[in-house]
Amino acid sequence: MFCGHALNEWRRLFRDDVPVYQVDHFHQHPMYLDAVVEKVEEALRRFPVPERPEIVFSAHSVPMAVIEKGDPYQRQIEETVHLLMERGRWRNRHRLCYQSKVGASKWLQPSLHHALHQLAAEQVREVCVVPVAFVSDHVETLGEIDHEAREEARQLGITQFEMSSGLNDSPKFIRALGRIAMEALGMTVQSYVPIRSVESSTLVAAD
């Protein structure tokens, strides 16, 4: 979702008369939300009582200076969490934190590290971490969450730690991307129909 710099570069460098269709965001799209809900449900089913673990949404942090300049990232992340909880109809407690900070400047807080310490202090023993706004698994999910945070949680006394997997090749996510692209092109969408190629057009996905 944090894509302002990439889009700014596109606008600065692209010089052509080819039509451009831009997808600024898709965090509110129902098909995208359904794909994420499916992954969270899979993770929750690994607990003895799916309603018991606290759901921890972990988003990639960004510098506060970026947010203070008007970037909508934080608001979009918070909206995503709200919409997911609403769509999933989970009764679990939940919280939002941020990860992957680098450098000495101030970034969005609280950190995943801080959230785990809070959970342990509150005697929470079952935790389901949801990498929100990550669309595929990579070092920041498989390494930072599923390895490093898992080990930290164990040391803090959290007895069960699960992470929902990335969307990766989720059929629901792939269909969502197809629908989002077709909507951006202003085309009528037919479910389960292969996406037609668009002659002489460029689609820019910003999310």
N, C-alpha and C positions, 0 to 999 in steps of 0.2 A: 504494500500500500504506500510505502514511502518512496515516491517516484518523482518528486518535483524536479530534482537536478537532471534526471535523465530526460524528462520532457522539455525542460528548458534548453538542453543541448540539442534536442531534436528540432525545436523551433528555430534555434539559432543557425543550425547547419543545413537543414533540409531546404533545397532550392529546386523545385520542380513543379510542373503544373498537374501532376498526378493527384487525383482526389485523395484526401486523407481523412480517415474516420478514427476518432479518438475515444478510447474507453478510459475515462478518468478514474473510475473506481467501480468495484462491484461488491463491496462488503455488505451491502444491504440486499443483494439479489437473493431471492428465496431458494433458487436451485443451488447456489453456492452454500448458503446456510444449511440446507438439507444434507449436502455432502459432508460438511464438518460435523453436523449432528450425528450422522451415521458413524463416523470415526470415534466420537466421544462415547456413543452407546457401546461400541465394541470394547472400549477400554473399561467402562463401568461394569460390564458383565464379568470382568475378571475378578471383581471383588465378591466376597461372600454375600454381602448385602449392598447392592448397587446404589441405594439411596444414602448410604452412610459416609463414604469418603468425601472429603472436601475437594471441590474442583478448583484447580489453580490455573488460570489462564495466564500464559507467559508469552509476552510479545517482545519483539526486538526493540530495544531502547534506541532513542535518538537524542542528540544534544538538545537541551532546553532552549538554546539559542535559535534552533530551527523552529521550535514550537512558538516561541515568542515573536517570530517574524510572520506568524500567521499560517504555518503549515497545518492542515487539518488532521494530521496523522493521529494524534492522541484522541481527538474526538471520534474519529472513525473506529479506532480500536475499542473505545468504551461503548460505542453504539453496537459494534459487532458482538461484544460480550453480552450486552443486554438482549440483543435479538436472539443469540444462541440460547440463552437461558429461557427465554420466552418460547422459542420454537421447540426446544427439547423438553420443556415442561418438567425439568428436574427439580426436585425438592432439596437437593444437596445445598449446603453452604458453598459459597464460591468467593473468590477474590481475584484481583488482577495484579500482575507484577510484570517487571521488565527484565531483560537479560542482554548479555553480549556487549556491555559497555566497554569502551576502550578510551584511553587517554584520561587526562586529569580534569577536564571540564565537567560541568554539571549536566547529567543526563536524566531522563525520565526515571522516576522511582515509584514504588520500592523495587528493589532488585529481587530476583528469584532467591538468591542467597538469604536475604533478609526475610523474605516470606517463609522460607523453610524454618528459620529460627523462631519466627512468630508462631507458626503452626505447632512446633514442638513445645513452646512455652505454654500454649493453650491446650496441651495434651491431646492434640489431634494425632491419630495413629495411622490413618489411611488417607492417602493423597493421590488424586488423579490429575496429572499435569497435562494441560491442553496447549500445544504450541499454536497460539492464535495468530493468524495472518501469515504463517509459514505455509506455503502450498506444497512443499515437498520435503522429504527428510534429507538432512545433510549434517555437517559437523555441529551446527548449533542446536540441532534436536537430538541426533543420535549420540553425539559426544557430550555437549554441554548439559543437556537435560538427562538423557537416558543412561549416561555413565557417571558424570561428575555429580550432578544433583542427586541422582539415586544413591550414590555412596555417601554424600553428605547427609541425606535424609536418614539413611541407616544408622549413621553415627549419632544422629540426634534422637534416635529412638522411634522413628516412624517405621512401623512394622510392615506396611504394604505401600509400595510406590509404583504407580503405573503411569505410562505416558501414552496418550492417544497418538496413533501414527499419522504421518503427513498424508495429504490427499493423494499425492503421487499419481498413480494411474487409475484412480477411482473412476468407475464408469459414470457415477453421478456428477463428479467434478468435470469430467470431459464433456458430458452433455451440457453442463452449466456454461462452460467456456464457449461451446458452440452457440448456445442460445444468446449469450452476451454479445458475441461477435456479430451474429445475424441481426440482433436488435440495433447494434451500433450502425450497421449498414442499412437499416430501415427496411429489412426484408421480412416477409411473412415467414414465421417459423413453423415447420412441420416436425412434430416430435418423431425421433428415431429415423429421420430422413437424412442421408449424408449431406454435409454442407457443400453447397455449390461453390466452385471457384468464382472469384469476382474479377472480371477482366479490368485491367487498367485502374485498379484501386489499391490503396495501401491502408492497412489497418494498424493502428498503433495501440497496443494494450499498455495502459499506464498503471495497472494494479499489480 
